[in-house]
Amino acid sequence: MPTYDYKCEKCGNVFEVRHAFDAKAPETCMSDDCDGALRRVFSPPTIIFKGSGWHVTDYGSGSTSSASNIKDRAKETADEAAAASSSD
């Protein structure tokens, strides 16, 4: 069941309420002696990065070729840096 946040317009308390998607929302505050009207509070969704977390490497068009090109270029740069440091 999803969890919804409601805020009392009278006392300002915020409540988390679990109820079914099609269930009727609570209308009055659950605090003692308040009975204020509740309104639903919307919050941003949680962001979850999977993989490397970058659109270019995970979801770009032609993802296998562009991701492999980026990895190849990174390896070449690392190899060049290693060669330069060993020659010094």
Number of C-alpha atoms within 10 A of each C-alpha: 8 8 12 17 15 23 19 22 15 13 14 12 14 17 18 12 14 13 14 12 11 6 8 8 16 14 14 17 23 16 12 6 7 12 15 18 16 23 17 16 13 9 8 5 6 6 6 7 8 8 9 9 11 11 11 14 20 16 13 13 12 11 14 12 12 16 16 12 13 13 13 12 11 12 12 12 12 12 12 12 11 11 11 10 9 8 6 5
